[in-house]
Amino acid sequence: MDLRQVEAAALTDDPRDGLRTVLALHRLADRLEDLHVARAREQGMSWADIAAELQVTRQTVHKKHTRPRGARRWSSDADL
């Protein structure tokens, strides 16, 4: 799905389509955050620096990204 399709889906009058789009965007944002936090840590950024960039507390980002992560609660095939 390209950006135009995402925009069209976000502007739909059908609430189910709109909610599915919101869900897909949340999932994408979570994956991107996981990826970039891991890269930041690999490159030596502190939890405080990462938290500042994400505009959350150090404790929040540390707790979210240091706990063991099993299978995600959503499957990747549910995306738009």
N, C-alpha and C positions, 0 to 999 in steps of 0.2 A: 504494500500500500504506500503510495507516495504522498507527499504533503498535501496536494490538492484533494486527494481522496479523503485524507484525515479531516481536512477543513470541511468538506462537504458532509461527511458523516457527523461531524460535531454540530453542524447547523441544521440537521434534519429535524423535521417536526415529529418524527416517531421517537418517543422516549426510549424505547428498547434499543434502537440503533444508537442513540446518543449515549446511553448508559454503557453499551458495549464498547463504544469508542473511549469513554472515560476509563473503563477498566483496562483496555489495551494500553492506554497512555500511562496509567499507574504502573503497569507491569514493565513497560519499557523504561520508565524513570527508575524503578527499583533496580533493574539490570544495569543500567548506566551508572547508577550510584555505586553499586557493588564493584563494578569494573574499575571505576576511577578512584575509589577509596583504596582498593587493593594496589593500584599503580602508584598512588600517592605514598602509601606505606612502603612499598618496594623502593621508592626513590628517596626515602628518608624523611618524609613530612611527618610532623608530630600530630597526635590526635587533636591538639588545640588548634593547629593550623588548618587541618581538614575541617574541623567543626566551624571555624570562622568562615571558611569558604562556603560551607553549606548553610550557614546562619542558624546553627543549632548549638547546643552545649557540647562540650568535650565528652561529658558522660554519656549523652545520647548517642553520639556517633560511635564511641568506643563500645558501648553495650550492643548496639545494632550490628557492628561489624566484627566483633571478636567471639561471639557465641558460636558454637558448632552449628553448621548449617547442613541440615539433611536435605531431603528432597523438598523443592519449593512446594508451597501449598497449591500452586496453580500450575497446570501443564502449559507448556509453550505452544501447544497446538490450539489453544483457545483464543489466541490473539486474532485480531481482525486481519 
